Structure formats: C-alpha cells, structure tokens
Amino acid sequence: MNTFFQIMTQTEFFATGLAYLGAGISILADGLAGIGQGLAAARAVEAVGRQPEASGKITVTMILGQAMVETSGIYALIIAFILSSK
C-alpha cells in the first residue's frame, strides 16, 4: 500500500514531466514559426525579383506577415519558459 508521500511524489514527478513535455512542444512551435518566416522572406525576394516596381507593396505585406508569425513564436517561447519553471 502506497503512503501519502509516495503518491504525492509520483504525482509531482508526473506533472513536472508533462510540463517539460509541453515546453518542448512549445519550442517546436517556435522553430516552425522561424521556418515559416524564412519561407515568407524567400517568397518576397522572389516576388521582388519578378516585379521590381511592386517592391514597396511586397515589402509592407511581408513585414506585416513576419510580425504576425513572430508574435506567435514569442507566445510559444513565453509558454516554454513558464512551463519549464514549474
């Protein structure tokens, strides 16, 4: 029969393990956001190469998209920090 201390220790270890697992998934999301930003920048450079006269519109649209992707990446990083401190 398990004592109260053994049950609480096992539950705490399980919760800590899940928190670290969630932090790892969050960092994965952050890395995927970085890949998305790189792909968006590559496509913008391609578009400017094809139509140099539209570079202003393309640049503004790319920067707006980059900001939205970066926001989700920062949220994922904050979540990872919060979960890893548990």
C-alpha positions, 0 to 999 in steps of 0.5 A: 500500500502506497503512503501519502508521500509516495503518491504525492511524489509520483504525482509531482514527478508526473506533472513536472514531466508533462510540463517539460513535455509541453515546453518542448512542444512549445519550442517546436512551435517556435522553430516552425514559426522561424521556418515559416518566416524564412519561407515568407522572406524567400517568397518576397525576394522572389516576388521582388525579383519578378516585379521590381516596381511592386517592391514597396507593396511586397515589402509592407505585406511581408513585414506585416506577415513576419510580425504576425508569425513572430508574435506567435513564436514569442507566445510559444517561447513565453509558454516554454519558459513558464512551463519549464519553471514549474 
